[in-house]
């Protein structure tokens, strides 16, 4: 098996800057790290999207943010408004949370419309969407149906979790999501990717993005193992 390059691994990372205690100074430092390591994107708190857009201009690092975070319970029109505001502020990628209660209640028409409206707005504006399931709260049948809905809606990624539930990404869930999603939908792992070995394991099952706070530690380890 051909090993990836360090640059290829770096472009799997959405460096997470969502913790509620992060100050503006912390967010600026996080954007600096993202630029230094040339990751795919930062996923930053919504109010800070303009700051990230300014700091990361010209670096090749995209700006992402969250929609309906962390429980997905926002009204659909509010999620659409959030998405439009985020793109206006400079976001190129949006991580939206499904309405978890509606998923558990089996109201699939609502869930599908919720996803479709955000995806449609984002795509009209040139942005991409990652749809967060929060797998720790769901059964496999919910995950399968969500993959189908996201495929029909044209979502760009399906994503395991917010990183703030009791559980995050598991290899079993990632395999299921890859198997149940059409080829045009990528898979993102979030919550629990904290080591080089875990990164390689999720990559092997088809994951193309990971959300992580341990970006520096993982990529420093990757550099020591793979070389610069």
Order of alpha helices (4+ residues) and beta strands (2+ residues): alpha-beta-alpha-beta-alpha-beta-alpha-beta-alpha-alpha-beta-alpha-beta-alpha-beta-alpha-beta-alpha
